[in-house]
Amino acid sequence: MRQSFGFKFIKGGVAHPKVVAHAVSIDNLLSMVVQWVSGSSDPQLVRYSLKEVMQANGPSTRAGTPGSIQGGVGQQRVQALPSYAAVSRKMMAGVAAGTGSVMGSIVEGEAGADDWHHVLSSSVTYTVDQMCGYPADSEGWLDPGFIHTAVIAAEDLTPNQRFYYQYGSEVVGWSAVQSALTPPPKGSPEPFKFLVFNDVAMTSPILFNNKCPPYCPEGLHFSGKYGENSSKLVPLLEAETEAQLAILVGDLAYAVGYGADWDQFGHQFEKAFTTFPLMVGTGNHERDYPGTGDAFADQASDSGGECNVPFAYRYYMPTANSTGQSHTSGATKGEDGDRRHRSVVKKLGKLPGRPHQDPSVSYYSFDMGSVHFVILDTETPSPADTAQGRFVAQDLSSVNRSTTPWVIVGMHRMMLAPGTWAKPNVGDMDNMERLQNDYEDLFMRHGVDLVVQGHEHAYARSCMFYQGNCVDDSTRNNRTANKSVAEGAPDRAPVYILAARSITIGHQERNGYLRFTASATELFMEAVSSDDGSLMDHLKIKARQQ
């Protein structure tokens, strides 16, 4: 069963929060969703152009140009779709209402006023009552503002094309100009680039230390190391401007119940996450808490009482049970800028409903180009008789390998890795055994090519692996599809990659990320060090013969 696909762009801040956004693609992977967070629930917009534009230096109020809301309002099909990008609240609340001033107006380039199209957003929020425990439901709580969603319809975009956009309104102000590449259509044999990274954290977190309850006052126990690693990753991701997808499978902000850290994380990674589409999966620091139905027998509290709620609202993904609930309100009252704003809102029609994601469900799949992606939730049960187990079995059985010859699974906890920690229910070894019992035969039966994992804060890569053995005899850096093997043995098996803090084959303490290029015939991976951008490892797999 195919799920819709979503992208994200993010920004926010704690001391000086700013607007942030992201985009998502859905269904046929051409529609793009832009999402942002602001302090206002009033109707806001995305304006976009397929022609190149440039950023002006400073505000502009020139009516009738792309710097104002007047003119160029196209007929858009506005839909509430299951994906989103995030933004923080300050810029939207910080620009004076009624002035008509524009933050980051567009003044040069090929696009003229008539080349700009507008899409109306809807908004949604979450409340402290949705938190499930300490400190998220008490001292860690921070009102998130409103998460806005606007959809650029598929018929208005072209695959593999860069488009330019802003979000906001005449009333609250406009964001800077952003741009992103639209994804390739499903089944396209042409190469496309995507990135994978996990366990990111941020600089200057407010608090994180669940090693000495109830959260030690000295704050983040490993803040120096994690902050340094996180800050090194940012410029490298920002430089990946040709990526058409990024996947972050679990442990994003490490907010652990302190809501301001979500804004800080968004602020730090905004430029990167507004450059390429972002898909996310949940990890233990987003999800786990006693009494919430996780897979750890009420022994894990790594989310600090968030229980996936901030994650699910700020990073909306196309899960199977997304709903259409949203908060909407009328345009604000005011002067000249307000009148222009209300005029556009009136032309675009009724506000769309914005679906929100059930925080208890964080697994989904989507197609892009030659790849079928499956994102799993390792924090909740997944045996064959559970909802997640049934979803994975049905999804993998429906893959058309002539259209998407590659199947890649992303999950937070490790299914196969050089771990050693054993403790009932929560230990690495215990969870690898659990996940292998749930998935190994299923992945082998349906020909999964690659499993990308996080959690262990290391980098490692396996051979094509099944039931404790390598099933091919190829060289370490060139694993091809059609090697000769013993009679009766499988000729293919998944390769497992651990993709967080990097330890390459031996033991190198270097952070990094994975860069993939996928075509109809070949999947190529490079492990990139975030210390200096050097390549630490590489892998090539040839497609199966149909």
Helices and strands as residue ranges (DSSP letters): E 21-26, E 31-38, E 45-49, E 53-55, H 90-94, E 106-109, G 113-115, E 117-120, E 122-124, G 128-130, E 146-152, G 154-156, E 162-169, E 173-174, E 178-181, E 192-197, H 223-238, E 246-249, H 260-273, E 278-281, H 284-287, H 309-314, H 336-348, E 364-368, E 371-375, H 387-397, E 406-410, H 428-445, E 450-453, E 459-466, E 469-470, E 495-499, E 512-518, E 522-529, E 535-542
